[in-house]
Amino acid sequence: MSAATPRARHSSTASKPTEQISPANPEAGTAVDAVASFIETPGQTLVVKVTPRAKVPLMQLMQLFNADPEGTLAQFNIEASTGL
C-alpha cells in the first residue's frame, strides 16, 4: 500500500466534517477545508491561527467543551491556510 492510498481514502471523507461543523461555526468549516487540502496535496504547509473572541476562564471553557464541543469552537476565530 502506498502513502497516497491512505491519503486518498482520508481526503474523500475529509469534506464530510465541514457539513457538520459549519452550522456551529462557519470559520471552522473553512479550517476543515484547509486541512483537507493539506492532506490531499503532499509538500504543503498548514498554518492554523486560533484567537479567542473574548476572555473566557479556562475552567468555564473546559466545562463548555464537555457540554458542547461545537459551541466551544464558536468562542474562537479560526483561520487556516495552506501553502507550498
mmCIF file of the N, C-alpha and C atoms, coordinates in Angstrom:
data_MODEL
# 
_entry.id   MODEL 
# 
loop_
_atom_site.group_PDB 
_atom_site.id 
_atom_site.type_symbol 
_atom_site.label_atom_id 
_atom_site.label_alt_id 
_atom_site.label_comp_id 
_atom_site.label_asym_id 
_atom_site.label_entity_id 
_atom_site.label_seq_id 
_atom_site.pdbx_PDB_ins_code 
_atom_site.Cartn_x 
_atom_site.Cartn_y 
_atom_site.Cartn_z 
_atom_site.occupancy 
_atom_site.B_iso_or_equiv 
_atom_site.pdbx_formal_charge 
_atom_site.auth_seq_id 
_atom_site.auth_comp_id 
_atom_site.auth_asym_id 
_atom_site.auth_atom_id 
_atom_site.pdbx_PDB_model_num 
ATOM 1   N N  . MET A 1 1  ? 0.855   -1.170 0.000  1.00 0.00 ? 1  MET A N  1 
ATOM 2   C CA . MET A 1 1  ? 0.000   0.000  0.000  1.00 0.00 ? 1  MET A CA 1 
ATOM 3   C C  . MET A 1 1  ? 0.903   1.235  0.000  1.00 0.00 ? 1  MET A C  1 
ATOM 4   N N  . SER A 1 2  ? 0.657   2.134  -0.911 1.00 0.00 ? 2  SER A N  1 
ATOM 5   C CA . SER A 1 2  ? 1.471   3.347  -0.997 1.00 0.00 ? 2  SER A CA 1 
ATOM 6   C C  . SER A 1 2  ? 0.962   4.397  -0.028 1.00 0.00 ? 2  SER A C  1 
ATOM 7   N N  . ALA A 1 3  ? 1.788   5.428  0.204  1.00 0.00 ? 3  ALA A N  1 
ATOM 8   C CA . ALA A 1 3  ? 1.388   6.530  1.092  1.00 0.00 ? 3  ALA A CA 1 
ATOM 9   C C  . ALA A 1 3  ? 0.205   7.282  0.526  1.00 0.00 ? 3  ALA A C  1 
ATOM 10  N N  . ALA A 1 4  ? 0.045   7.272  -0.801 1.00 0.00 ? 4  ALA A N  1 
ATOM 11  C CA . ALA A 1 4  ? -1.063  8.005  -1.428 1.00 0.00 ? 4  ALA A CA 1 
ATOM 12  C C  . ALA A 1 4  ? -2.411  7.337  -1.160 1.00 0.00 ? 4  ALA A C  1 
ATOM 13  N N  . THR A 1 5  ? -2.429  6.016  -0.953 1.00 0.00 ? 5  THR A N  1 
ATOM 14  C CA . THR A 1 5  ? -3.686  5.308  -0.741 1.00 0.00 ? 5  THR A CA 1 
ATOM 15  C C  . THR A 1 5  ? -4.411  5.770  0.524  1.00 0.00 ? 5  THR A C  1 
ATOM 16  N N  . PRO A 1 6  ? -3.778  5.793  1.692  1.00 0.00 ? 6  PRO A N  1 
ATOM 17  C CA . PRO A 1 6  ? -4.488  6.301  2.880  1.00 0.00 ? 6  PRO A CA 1 
ATOM 18  C C  . PRO A 1 6  ? -4.857  7.775  2.728  1.00 0.00 ? 6  PRO A C  1 
ATOM 19  N N  . ARG A 1 7  ? -3.975  8.545  2.082  1.00 0.00 ? 7  ARG A N  1 
ATOM 20  C CA . ARG A 1 7  ? -4.259  9.968  1.880  1.00 0.00 ? 7  ARG A CA 1 
ATOM 21  C C  . ARG A 1 7  ? -5.516  10.136 1.034  1.00 0.00 ? 7  ARG A C  1 
ATOM 22  N N  . ALA A 1 8  ? -5.631  9.361  -0.041 1.00 0.00 ? 8  ALA A N  1 
ATOM 23  C CA . ALA A 1 8  ? -6.798  9.456  -0.917 1.00 0.00 ? 8  ALA A CA 1 
ATOM 24  C C  . ALA A 1 8  ? -8.052  8.999  -0.180 1.00 0.00 ? 8  ALA A C  1 
ATOM 25  N N  . ARG A 1 9  ? -7.912  7.930  0.609  1.00 0.00 ? 9  ARG A N  1 
ATOM 26  C CA . ARG A 1 9  ? -9.064  7.429  1.356  1.00 0.00 ? 9  ARG A CA 1 
ATOM 27  C C  . ARG A 1 9  ? -9.534  8.476  2.359  1.00 0.00 ? 9  ARG A C  1 
ATOM 28  N N  . HIS A 1 10 ? -8.588  9.117  3.080  1.00 0.00 ? 10 HIS A N  1 
ATOM 29  C CA . HIS A 1 10 ? -8.948  10.121 4.067  1.00 0.00 ? 10 HIS A CA 1 
ATOM 30  C C  . HIS A 1 10 ? -9.498  11.377 3.408  1.00 0.00 ? 10 HIS A C  1 
ATOM 31  N N  . SER A 1 11 ? -8.925  11.789 2.291  1.00 0.00 ? 11 SER A N  1 
ATOM 32  C CA . SER A 1 11 ? -9.370  13.027 1.651  1.00 0.00 ? 11 SER A CA 1 
ATOM 33  C C  . SER A 1 11 ? -10.780 12.897 1.107  1.00 0.00 ? 11 SER A C  1 
ATOM 34  N N  . SER A 1 12 ? -11.204 11.674 0.771  1.00 0.00 ? 12 SER A N  1 
ATOM 35  C CA . SER A 1 12 ? -12.563 11.503 0.279  1.00 0.00 ? 12 SER A CA 1 
ATOM 36  C C  . SER A 1 12 ? -13.590 11.691 1.391  1.00 0.00 ? 12 SER A C  1 
ATOM 37  N N  . THR A 1 13 ? -13.182 11.540 2.650  1.00 0.00 ? 13 THR A N  1 
ATOM 38  C CA . THR A 1 13 ? -14.097 11.731 3.769  1.00 0.00 ? 13 THR A CA 1 
ATOM 39  C C  . THR A 1 13 ? -13.844 13.047 4.495  1.00 0.00 ? 13 THR A C  1 
ATOM 40  N N  . ALA A 1 14 ? -12.788 13.755 4.129  1.00 0.00 ? 14 ALA A N  1 
ATOM 41  C CA . ALA A 1 14 ? -12.409 14.963 4.865  1.00 0.00 ? 14 ALA A CA 1 
ATOM 42  C C  . ALA A 1 14 ? -13.424 16.083 4.715  1.00 0.00 ? 14 ALA A C  1 
ATOM 43  N N  . SER A 1 15 ? -14.181 16.115 3.619  1.00 0.00 ? 15 SER A N  1 
ATOM 44  C CA . SER A 1 15 ? -15.137 17.202 3.447  1.00 0.00 ? 15 SER A CA 1 
ATOM 45  C C  . SER A 1 15 ? -16.416 16.974 4.242  1.00 0.00 ? 15 SER A C  1 
ATOM 46  N N  . LYS A 1 16 ? -16.698 15.763 4.677  1.00 0.00 ? 16 LYS A N  1 
ATOM 47  C CA . LYS A 1 16 ? -17.905 15.482 5.437  1.00 0.00 ? 16 LYS A CA 1 
ATOM 48  C C  . LYS A 1 16 ? -17.968 16.232 6.769  1.00 0.00 ? 16 LYS A C  1 
ATOM 49  N N  . PRO A 1 17 ? -16.871 16.350 7.546  1.00 0.00 ? 17 PRO A N  1 
ATOM 50  C CA . PRO A 1 17 ? -16.950 17.109 8.796  1.00 0.00 ? 17 PRO A CA 1 
ATOM 51  C C  . PRO A 1 17 ? -17.328 18.577 8.585  1.00 0.00 ? 17 PRO A C  1 
ATOM 52  N N  . THR A 1 18 ? -16.986 19.150 7.409  1.00 0.00 ? 18 THR A N  1 
ATOM 53  C CA . THR A 1 18 ? -17.324 20.545 7.131  1.00 0.00 ? 18 THR A CA 1 
ATOM 54  C C  . THR A 1 18 ? -18.823 20.753 7.267  1.00 0.00 ? 18 THR A C  1 
ATOM 55  N N  . GLU A 1 19 ? -19.597 19.825 6.743  1.00 0.00 ? 19 GLU A N  1 
ATOM 56  C CA . GLU A 1 19 ? -21.048 19.938 6.796  1.00 0.00 ? 19 GLU A CA 1 
ATOM 57  C C  . GLU A 1 19 ? -21.562 19.875 8.230  1.00 0.00 ? 19 GLU A C  1 
ATOM 58  N N  . GLN A 1 20 ? -20.872 19.137 9.100  1.00 0.00 ? 20 GLN A N  1 
ATOM 59  C CA . GLN A 1 20 ? -21.298 19.002 10.485 1.00 0.00 ? 20 GLN A CA 1 
ATOM 60  C C  . GLN A 1 20 ? -20.857 20.180 11.332 1.00 0.00 ? 20 GLN A C  1 
ATOM 61  N N  . ILE A 1 21 ? -19.682 20.750 11.052 1.00 0.00 ? 21 ILE A N  1 
ATOM 62  C CA . ILE A 1 21 ? -19.126 21.820 11.869 1.00 0.00 ? 21 ILE A CA 1 
ATOM 63  C C  . ILE A 1 21 ? -19.648 23.183 11.457 1.00 0.00 ? 21 ILE A C  1 
ATOM 64  N N  . SER A 1 22 ? -19.843 23.405 10.173 1.00 0.00 ? 22 SER A N  1 
ATOM 65  C CA . SER A 1 22 ? -20.193 24.729 9.653  1.00 0.00 ? 22 SER A CA 1 
ATOM 66  C C  . SER A 1 22 ? -21.404 25.383 10.315 1.00 0.00 ? 22 SER A C  1 
ATOM 67  N N  . PRO A 1 23 ? -22.484 24.664 10.603 1.00 0.00 ? 23 PRO A N  1 
ATOM 68  C CA . PRO A 1 23 ? -23.609 25.354 11.254 1.00 0.00 ? 23 PRO A CA 1 
ATOM 69  C C  . PRO A 1 23 ? -23.241 25.968 12.606 1.00 0.00 ? 23 PRO A C  1 
ATOM 70  N N  . ALA A 1 24 ? -22.354 25.329 13.354 1.00 0.00 ? 24 ALA A N  1 
ATOM 71  C CA . ALA A 1 24 ? -21.963 25.839 14.666 1.00 0.00 ? 24 ALA A CA 1 
ATOM 72  C C  . ALA A 1 24 ? -20.996 27.003 14.537 1.00 0.00 ? 24 ALA A C  1 
ATOM 73  N N  . ASN A 1 25 ? -20.096 26.935 13.572 1.00 0.00 ? 25 ASN A N  1 
ATOM 74  C CA . ASN A 1 25 ? -19.072 27.961 13.412 1.00 0.00 ? 25 ASN A CA 1 
ATOM 75  C C  . ASN A 1 25 ? -18.569 27.935 11.969 1.00 0.00 ? 25 ASN A C  1 
ATOM 76  N N  . PRO A 1 26 ? -19.044 28.832 11.116 1.00 0.00 ? 26 PRO A N  1 
ATOM 77  C CA . PRO A 1 26 ? -18.638 28.830 9.711  1.00 0.00 ? 26 PRO A CA 1 
ATOM 78  C C  . PRO A 1 26 ? -17.124 28.919 9.512  1.00 0.00 ? 26 PRO A C  1 
ATOM 79  N N  . GLU A 1 27 ? -16.429 29.614 10.395 1.00 0.00 ? 27 GLU A N  1 
ATOM 80  C CA . GLU A 1 27 ? -14.974 29.718 10.285 1.00 0.00 ? 27 GLU A CA 1 
ATOM 81  C C  . GLU A 1 27 ? -14.313 28.353 10.451 1.00 0.00 ? 27 GLU A C  1 
ATOM 82  N N  . ALA A 1 28 ? -14.883 27.502 11.264 1.00 0.00 ? 28 ALA A N  1 
ATOM 83  C CA . ALA A 1 28 ? -14.326 26.166 11.463 1.00 0.00 ? 28 ALA A CA 1 
ATOM 84  C C  . ALA A 1 28 ? -14.449 25.351 10.178 1.00 0.00 ? 28 ALA A C  1 
ATOM 85  N N  . GLY A 1 29 ? -15.512 25.564 9.426  1.00 0.00 ? 29 GLY A N  1 
ATOM 86  C CA . GLY A 1 29 ? -15.669 24.877 8.144  1.00 0.00 ? 29 GLY A CA 1 
ATOM 87  C C  . GLY A 1 29 ? -14.551 25.236 7.191  1.00 0.00 ? 29 GLY A C  1 
ATOM 88  N N  . THR A 1 30 ? -14.142 26.493 7.188  1.00 0.00 ? 30 THR A N  1 
ATOM 89  C CA . THR A 1 30 ? -13.025 26.933 6.352  1.00 0.00 ? 30 THR A CA 1 
ATOM 90  C C  . THR A 1 30 ? -11.742 26.244 6.793  1.00 0.00 ? 30 THR A C  1 
ATOM 91  N N  . ALA A 1 31 ? -11.554 26.111 8.088  1.00 0.00 ? 31 ALA A N  1 
ATOM 92  C CA . ALA A 1 31 ? -10.367 25.430 8.612  1.00 0.00 ? 31 ALA A CA 1 
ATOM 93  C C  . ALA A 1 31 ? -10.362 23.965 8.203  1.00 0.00 ? 31 ALA A C  1 
ATOM 94  N N  . VAL A 1 32 ? -11.508 23.318 8.247  1.00 0.00 ? 32 VAL A N  1 
ATOM 95  C CA . VAL A 1 32 ? -11.602 21.910 7.846  1.00 0.00 ? 32 VAL A CA 1 
ATOM 96  C C  . VAL A 1 32 ? -11.253 21.774 6.367  1.00 0.00 ? 32 VAL A C  1 
ATOM 97  N N  . ASP A 1 33 ? -11.721 22.712 5.543  1.00 0.00 ? 33 ASP A N  1 
ATOM 98  C CA . ASP A 1 33 ? -11.384 22.684 4.118  1.00 0.00 ? 33 ASP A CA 1 
ATOM 99  C C  . ASP A 1 33 ? -9.877  22.826 3.908  1.00 0.00 ? 33 ASP A C  1 
ATOM 100 N N  . ALA A 1 34 ? -9.235  23.694 4.680  1.00 0.00 ? 34 ALA A N  1 
ATOM 101 C CA . ALA A 1 34 ? -7.783  23.878 4.565  1.00 0.00 ? 34 ALA A CA 1 
ATOM 102 C C  . ALA A 1 34 ? -7.045  22.603 4.975  1.00 0.00 ? 34 ALA A C  1 
ATOM 103 N N  . VAL A 1 35 ? -7.510  21.943 6.019  1.00 0.00 ? 35 VAL A N  1 
ATOM 104 C CA . VAL A 1 35 ? -6.886  20.690 6.455  1.00 0.00 ? 35 VAL A CA 1 
ATOM 105 C C  . VAL A 1 35 ? -7.054  19.626 5.375  1.00 0.00 ? 35 VAL A C  1 
ATOM 106 N N  . ALA A 1 36 ? -8.226  19.557 4.767  1.00 0.00 ? 36 ALA A N  1 
ATOM 107 C CA . ALA A 1 36 ? -8.451  18.591 3.689  1.00 0.00 ? 36 ALA A CA 1 
ATOM 108 C C  . ALA A 1 36 ? -7.511  18.855 2.524  1.00 0.00 ? 36 ALA A C  1 
ATOM 109 N N  . SER A 1 37 ? -7.334  20.114 2.164  1.00 0.00 ? 37 SER A N  1 
ATOM 110 C CA . SER A 1 37 ? -6.416  20.471 1.086  1.00 0.00 ? 37 SER A CA 1 
ATOM 111 C C  . SER A 1 37 ? -4.988  20.085 1.448  1.00 0.00 ? 37 SER A C  1 
ATOM 112 N N  . PHE A 1 38 ? -4.616  20.302 2.699  1.00 0.00 ? 38 PHE A N  1 
ATOM 113 C CA . PHE A 1 38 ? -3.281  19.948 3.193  1.00 0.00 ? 38 PHE A CA 1 
ATOM 114 C C  . PHE A 1 38 ? -3.036  18.449 3.067  1.00 0.00 ? 38 PHE A C  1 
ATOM 115 N N  . ILE A 1 39 ? -4.026  17.660 3.408  1.00 0.00 ? 39 ILE A N  1 
ATOM 116 C CA . ILE A 1 39 ? -3.905  16.205 3.348  1.00 0.00 ? 39 ILE A CA 1 
ATOM 117 C C  . ILE A 1 39 ? -3.835  15.724 1.903  1.00 0.00 ? 39 ILE A C  1 
ATOM 118 N N  . GLU A 1 40 ? -4.612  16.351 1.030  1.00 0.00 ? 40 GLU A N  1 
ATOM 119 C CA . GLU A 1 40 ? -4.680  15.921 -0.364 1.00 0.00 ? 40 GLU A CA 1 
ATOM 120 C C  . GLU A 1 40 ? -3.421  16.263 -1.160 1.00 0.00 ? 40 GLU A C  1 
ATOM 121 N N  . THR A 1 41 ? -2.700  17.320 -0.790 1.00 0.00 ? 41 THR A N  1 
ATOM 122 C CA . THR A 1 41 ? -1.568  17.796 -1.582 1.00 0.00 ? 41 THR A CA 1 
ATOM 123 C C  . THR A 1 41 ? -0.271  17.635 -0.797 1.00 0.00 ? 41 THR A C  1 
ATOM 124 N N  . PRO A 1 42 ? 0.563   16.683 -1.186 1.00 0.00 ? 42 PRO A N  1 
ATOM 125 C CA . PRO A 1 42 ? 1.829   16.483 -0.486 1.00 0.00 ? 42 PRO A CA 1 
ATOM 126 C C  . PRO A 1 42 ? 2.763   17.690 -0.641 1.00 0.00 ? 42 PRO A C  1 
ATOM 127 N N  . GLY A 1 43 ? 3.579   17.935 0.369  1.00 0.00 ? 43 GLY A N  1 
ATOM 128 C CA . GLY A 1 43 ? 4.575   19.000 0.302  1.00 0.00 ? 43 GLY A CA 1 
ATOM 129 C C  . GLY A 1 43 ? 4.082   20.369 0.737  1.00 0.00 ? 43 GLY A C  1 
ATOM 130 N N  . GLN A 1 44 ? 2.837   20.476 1.163  1.00 0.00 ? 44 GLN A N  1 
ATOM 131 C CA . GLN A 1 44 ? 2.314   21.765 1.609  1.00 0.00 ? 44 GLN A CA 1 
ATOM 132 C C  . GLN A 1 44 ? 2.566   21.973 3.091  1.00 0.00 ? 44 GLN A C  1 
ATOM 133 N N  . THR A 1 45 ? 2.417   23.213 3.510  1.00 0.00 ? 45 THR A N  1 
ATOM 134 C CA . THR A 1 45 ? 2.427   23.532 4.929  1.00 0.00 ? 45 THR A CA 1 
ATOM 135 C C  . THR A 1 45 ? 1.020   23.933 5.335  1.00 0.00 ? 45 THR A C  1 
ATOM 136 N N  . LEU A 1 46 ? 0.699   23.750 6.591  1.00 0.00 ? 46 LEU A N  1 
ATOM 137 C CA . LEU A 1 46 ? -0.603  24.117 7.128  1.00 0.00 ? 46 LEU A CA 1 
ATOM 138 C C  . LEU A 1 46 ? -0.388  25.111 8.254  1.00 0.00 ? 46 LEU A C  1 
ATOM 139 N N  . VAL A 1 47 ? -1.040  26.260 8.150  1.00 0.00 ? 47 VAL A N  1 
ATOM 140 C CA . VAL A 1 47 ? -0.951  27.289 9.182  1.00 0.00 ? 47 VAL A CA 1 
ATOM 141 C C  . VAL A 1 47 ? -2.345  27.444 9.786  1.00 0.00 ? 47 VAL A C  1 
ATOM 142 N N  . VAL A 1 48 ? -2.452  27.264 11.109 1.00 0.00 ? 48 VAL A N  1 
ATOM 143 C CA . VAL A 1 48 ? -3.729  27.415 11.803 1.00 0.00 ? 48 VAL A CA 1 
ATOM 144 C C  . VAL A 1 48 ? -3.554  28.486 12.871 1.00 0.00 ? 48 VAL A C  1 
ATOM 145 N N  . LYS A 1 49 ? -4.429  29.478 12.840 1.00 0.00 ? 49 LYS A N  1 
ATOM 146 C CA . LYS A 1 49 ? -4.399  30.562 13.827 1.00 0.00 ? 49 LYS A CA 1 
ATOM 147 C C  . LYS A 1 49 ? -5.734  30.540 14.572 1.00 0.00 ? 49 LYS A C  1 
ATOM 148 N N  . VAL A 1 50 ? -5.663  30.372 15.887 1.00 0.00 ? 50 VAL A N  1 
ATOM 149 C CA . VAL A 1 50 ? -6.857  30.319 16.735 1.00 0.00 ? 50 VAL A CA 1 
ATOM 150 C C  . VAL A 1 50 ? -6.763  31.473 17.727 1.00 0.00 ? 50 VAL A C  1 
ATOM 151 N N  . THR A 1 51 ? -7.760  32.371 17.676 1.00 0.00 ? 51 THR A N  1 
ATOM 152 C CA . THR A 1 51 ? -7.773  33.557 18.526 1.00 0.00 ? 51 THR A CA 1 
ATOM 153 C C  . THR A 1 51 ? -9.087  33.602 19.299 1.00 0.00 ? 51 THR A C  1 
ATOM 154 N N  . PRO A 1 52 ? -9.036  33.759 20.620 1.00 0.00 ? 52 PRO A N  1 
ATOM 155 C CA . PRO A 1 52 ? -10.301 33.846 21.376 1.00 0.00 ? 52 PRO A CA 1 
ATOM 156 C C  . PRO A 1 52 ? -11.064 35.117 21.017 1.00 0.00 ? 52 PRO A C  1 
ATOM 157 N N  . ARG A 1 53 ? -12.383 35.005 20.936 1.00 0.00 ? 53 ARG A N  1 
ATOM 158 C CA . ARG A 1 53 ? -13.232 36.166 20.640 1.00 0.00 ? 53 ARG A CA 1 
ATOM 159 C C  . ARG A 1 53 ? -13.329 37.095 21.856 1.00 0.00 ? 53 ARG A C  1 
ATOM 160 N N  . ALA A 1 54 ? -13.270 36.502 23.036 1.00 0.00 ? 54 ALA A N  1 
ATOM 161 C CA . ALA A 1 54 ? -13.353 37.271 24.281 1.00 0.00 ? 54 ALA A CA 1 
ATOM 162 C C  . ALA A 1 54 ? -12.623 36.482 25.365 1.00 0.00 ? 54 ALA A C  1 
ATOM 163 N N  . LYS A 1 55 ? -12.413 37.122 26.497 1.00 0.00 ? 55 LYS A N  1 
ATOM 164 C CA . LYS A 1 55 ? -11.755 36.451 27.608 1.00 0.00 ? 55 LYS A CA 1 
ATOM 165 C C  . LYS A 1 55 ? -12.717 35.414 28.202 1.00 0.00 ? 55 LYS A C  1 
ATOM 166 N N  . VAL A 1 56 ? -12.223 34.170 28.314 1.00 0.00 ? 56 VAL A N  1 
ATOM 167 C CA . VAL A 1 56 ? -13.019 33.086 28.879 1.00 0.00 ? 56 VAL A CA 1 
ATOM 168 C C  . VAL A 1 56 ? -12.132 32.332 29.865 1.00 0.00 ? 56 VAL A C  1 
ATOM 169 N N  . PRO A 1 57 ? -12.562 32.218 31.107 1.00 0.00 ? 57 PRO A N  1 
ATOM 170 C CA . PRO A 1 57 ? -11.776 31.459 32.082 1.00 0.00 ? 57 PRO A CA 1 
ATOM 171 C C  . PRO A 1 57 ? -11.618 30.001 31.637 1.00 0.00 ? 57 PRO A C  1 
ATOM 172 N N  . LEU A 1 58 ? -10.461 29.439 31.890 1.00 0.00 ? 58 LEU A N  1 
ATOM 173 C CA . LEU A 1 58 ? -10.136 28.093 31.449 1.00 0.00 ? 58 LEU A CA 1 
ATOM 174 C C  . LEU A 1 58 ? -11.137 27.062 31.954 1.00 0.00 ? 58 LEU A C  1 
ATOM 175 N N  . MET A 1 59 ? -11.495 27.117 33.223 1.00 0.00 ? 59 MET A N  1 
ATOM 176 C CA . MET A 1 59 ? -12.439 26.131 33.774 1.00 0.00 ? 59 MET A CA 1 
ATOM 177 C C  . MET A 1 59 ? -13.800 26.225 33.080 1.00 0.00 ? 59 MET A C  1 
ATOM 178 N N  . GLN A 1 60 ? -14.248 27.440 32.809 1.00 0.00 ? 60 GLN A N  1 
ATOM 179 C CA . GLN A 1 60 ? -15.521 27.628 32.118 1.00 0.00 ? 60 GLN A CA 1 
ATOM 180 C C  . GLN A 1 60 ? -15.425 27.068 30.697 1.00 0.00 ? 60 GLN A C  1 
ATOM 181 N N  . LEU A 1 61 ? -14.304 27.283 30.043 1.00 0.00 ? 61 LEU A N  1 
ATOM 182 C CA . LEU A 1 61 ? -14.092 26.766 28.699 1.00 0.00 ? 61 LEU A CA 1 
ATOM 183 C C  . LEU A 1 61 ? -14.097 25.239 28.691 1.00 0.00 ? 61 LEU A C  1 
ATOM 184 N N  . MET A 1 62 ? -13.458 24.633 29.681 1.00 0.00 ? 62 MET A N  1 
ATOM 185 C CA . MET A 1 62 ? -13.438 23.170 29.772 1.00 0.00 ? 62 MET A CA 1 
ATOM 186 C C  . MET A 1 62 ? -14.837 22.610 30.007 1.00 0.00 ? 62 MET A C  1 
ATOM 187 N N  . GLN A 1 63 ? -15.625 23.262 30.845 1.00 0.00 ? 63 GLN A N  1 
ATOM 188 C CA . GLN A 1 63 ? -16.997 22.817 31.088 1.00 0.00 ? 63 GLN A CA 1 
ATOM 189 C C  . GLN A 1 63 ? -17.829 22.949 29.821 1.00 0.00 ? 63 GLN A C  1 
ATOM 190 N N  . LEU A 1 64 ? -17.642 24.052 29.101 1.00 0.00 ? 64 LEU A N  1 
ATOM 191 C CA . LEU A 1 64 ? -18.358 24.252 27.846 1.00 0.00 ? 64 LEU A CA 1 
ATOM 192 C C  . LEU A 1 64 ? -17.967 23.178 26.841 1.00 0.00 ? 64 LEU A C  1 
ATOM 193 N N  . PHE A 1 65 ? -16.674 22.858 26.783 1.00 0.00 ? 65 PHE A N  1 
ATOM 194 C CA . PHE A 1 65 ? -16.212 21.824 25.861 1.00 0.00 ? 65 PHE A CA 1 
ATOM 195 C C  . PHE A 1 65 ? -16.853 20.481 26.175 1.00 0.00 ? 65 PHE A C  1 
ATOM 196 N N  . ASN A 1 66 ? -16.966 20.134 27.448 1.00 0.00 ? 66 ASN A N  1 
ATOM 197 C CA . ASN A 1 66 ? -17.596 18.863 27.831 1.00 0.00 ? 66 ASN A CA 1 
ATOM 198 C C  . ASN A 1 66 ? -19.077 18.843 27.491 1.00 0.00 ? 66 ASN A C  1 
ATOM 199 N N  . ALA A 1 67 ? -19.747 19.982 27.626 1.00 0.00 ? 67 ALA A N  1 
ATOM 200 C CA . ALA A 1 67 ? -21.185 20.049 27.368 1.00 0.00 ? 67 ALA A CA 1 
ATOM 201 C C  . ALA A 1 67 ? -21.496 20.244 25.889 1.00 0.00 ? 67 ALA A C  1 
ATOM 202 N N  . ASP A 1 68 ? -20.682 21.042 25.182 1.00 0.00 ? 68 ASP A N  1 
ATOM 203 C CA . ASP A 1 68 ? -20.986 21.406 23.801 1.00 0.00 ? 68 ASP A CA 1 
ATOM 204 C C  . ASP A 1 68 ? -19.692 21.667 23.028 1.00 0.00 ? 68 ASP A C  1 
ATOM 205 N N  . PRO A 1 69 ? -19.048 20.610 22.529 1.00 0.00 ? 69 PRO A N  1 
ATOM 206 C CA . PRO A 1 69 ? -17.772 20.790 21.831 1.00 0.00 ? 69 PRO A CA 1 
ATOM 207 C C  . PRO A 1 69 ? -17.859 21.738 20.633 1.00 0.00 ? 69 PRO A C  1 
ATOM 208 N N  . GLU A 1 70 ? -18.931 21.651 19.855 1.00 0.00 ? 70 GLU A N  1 
ATOM 209 C CA . GLU A 1 70 ? -19.085 22.537 18.696 1.00 0.00 ? 70 GLU A CA 1 
ATOM 210 C C  . GLU A 1 70 ? -19.269 23.982 19.137 1.00 0.00 ? 70 GLU A C  1 
ATOM 211 N N  . GLY A 1 71 ? -19.992 24.185 20.208 1.00 0.00 ? 71 GLY A N  1 
ATOM 212 C CA . GLY A 1 71 ? -20.198 25.535 20.732 1.00 0.00 ? 71 GLY A CA 1 
ATOM 213 C C  . GLY A 1 71 ? -18.898 26.139 21.244 1.00 0.00 ? 71 GLY A C  1 
ATOM 214 N N  . THR A 1 72 ? -18.003 25.275 21.713 1.00 0.00 ? 72 THR A N  1 
ATOM 215 C CA . THR A 1 72 ? -16.700 25.753 22.184 1.00 0.00 ? 72 THR A CA 1 
ATOM 216 C C  . THR A 1 72 ? -15.926 26.386 21.033 1.00 0.00 ? 72 THR A C  1 
ATOM 217 N N  . LEU A 1 73 ? -15.994 25.782 19.848 1.00 0.00 ? 73 LEU A N  1 
ATOM 218 C CA . LEU A 1 73 ? -15.304 26.343 18.680 1.00 0.00 ? 73 LEU A CA 1 
ATOM 219 C C  . LEU A 1 73 ? -15.794 27.746 18.358 1.00 0.00 ? 73 LEU A C  1 
ATOM 220 N N  . ALA A 1 74 ? -17.061 28.014 18.639 1.00 0.00 ? 74 ALA A N  1 
ATOM 221 C CA . ALA A 1 74 ? -17.626 29.328 18.352 1.00 0.00 ? 74 ALA A CA 1 
ATOM 222 C C  . ALA A 1 74 ? -17.014 30.424 19.229 1.00 0.00 ? 74 ALA A C  1 
ATOM 223 N N  . GLN A 1 75 ? -16.290 30.031 20.281 1.00 0.00 ? 75 GLN A N  1 
ATOM 224 C CA . GLN A 1 75 ? -15.645 31.007 21.159 1.00 0.00 ? 75 GLN A CA 1 
ATOM 225 C C  . GLN A 1 75 ? -14.341 31.546 20.564 1.00 0.00 ? 75 GLN A C  1 
ATOM 226 N N  . PHE A 1 76 ? -13.944 31.012 19.394 1.00 0.00 ? 76 PHE A N  1 
ATOM 227 C CA . PHE A 1 76 ? -12.670 31.369 18.785 1.00 0.00 ? 76 PHE A CA 1 
ATOM 228 C C  . PHE A 1 76 ? -12.831 31.786 17.332 1.00 0.00 ? 76 PHE A C  1 
ATOM 229 N N  . ASN A 1 77 ? -11.978 32.699 16.903 1.00 0.00 ? 77 ASN A N  1 
ATOM 230 C CA . ASN A 1 77 ? -11.804 32.965 15.481 1.00 0.00 ? 77 ASN A CA 1 
ATOM 231 C C  . ASN A 1 77 ? -10.773 31.960 15.000 1.00 0.00 ? 77 ASN A C  1 
ATOM 232 N N  . ILE A 1 78 ? -11.111 31.229 13.948 1.00 0.00 ? 78 ILE A N  1 
ATOM 233 C CA . ILE A 1 78 ? -10.211 30.199 13.444 1.00 0.00 ? 78 ILE A CA 1 
ATOM 234 C C  . ILE A 1 78 ? -9.861  30.523 11.996 1.00 0.00 ? 78 ILE A C  1 
ATOM 235 N N  . GLU A 1 79 ? -8.562  30.636 11.740 1.00 0.00 ? 79 GLU A N  1 
ATOM 236 C CA . GLU A 1 79 ? -8.076  30.874 10.386 1.00 0.00 ? 79 GLU A CA 1 
ATOM 237 C C  . GLU A 1 79 ? -7.113  29.750 10.049 1.00 0.00 ? 79 GLU A C  1 
ATOM 238 N N  . ALA A 1 80 ? -7.251  29.210 8.854  1.00 0.00 ? 80 ALA A N  1 
ATOM 239 C CA . ALA A 1 80 ? -6.329  28.165 8.407  1.00 0.00 ? 80 ALA A CA 1 
ATOM 240 C C  . ALA A 1 80 ? -6.022  28.388 6.935  1.00 0.00 ? 80 ALA A C  1 
ATOM 241 N N  . SER A 1 81 ? -4.780  28.143 6.585  1.00 0.00 ? 81 SER A N  1 
ATOM 242 C CA . SER A 1 81 ? -4.380  28.284 5.189  1.00 0.00 ? 81 SER A CA 1 
ATOM 243 C C  . SER A 1 81 ? -3.295  27.266 4.872  1.00 0.00 ? 81 SER A C  1 
ATOM 244 N N  . THR A 1 82 ? -3.163  26.973 3.597  1.00 0.00 ? 82 THR A N  1 
ATOM 245 C CA . THR A 1 82 ? -2.123  26.065 3.141  1.00 0.00 ? 82 THR A CA 1 
ATOM 246 C C  . THR A 1 82 ? -1.213  26.798 2.185  1.00 0.00 ? 82 THR A C  1 
ATOM 247 N N  . GLY A 1 83 ? -0.012  26.330 2.077  1.00 0.00 ? 83 GLY A N  1 
ATOM 248 C CA . GLY A 1 83 ? 0.951   26.923 1.167  1.00 0.00 ? 83 GLY A CA 1 
ATOM 249 C C  . GLY A 1 83 ? 2.043   25.928 0.843  1.00 0.00 ? 83 GLY A C  1 
ATOM 250 N N  . LEU A 1 84 ? 2.854   26.286 -0.106 1.00 0.00 ? 84 LEU A N  1 
ATOM 251 C CA . LEU A 1 84 ? 3.957   25.394 -0.501 1.00 0.00 ? 84 LEU A CA 1 
ATOM 252 C C  . LEU A 1 84 ? 5.214   25.716 0.234  1.00 0.00 ? 84 LEU A C  1 
# 
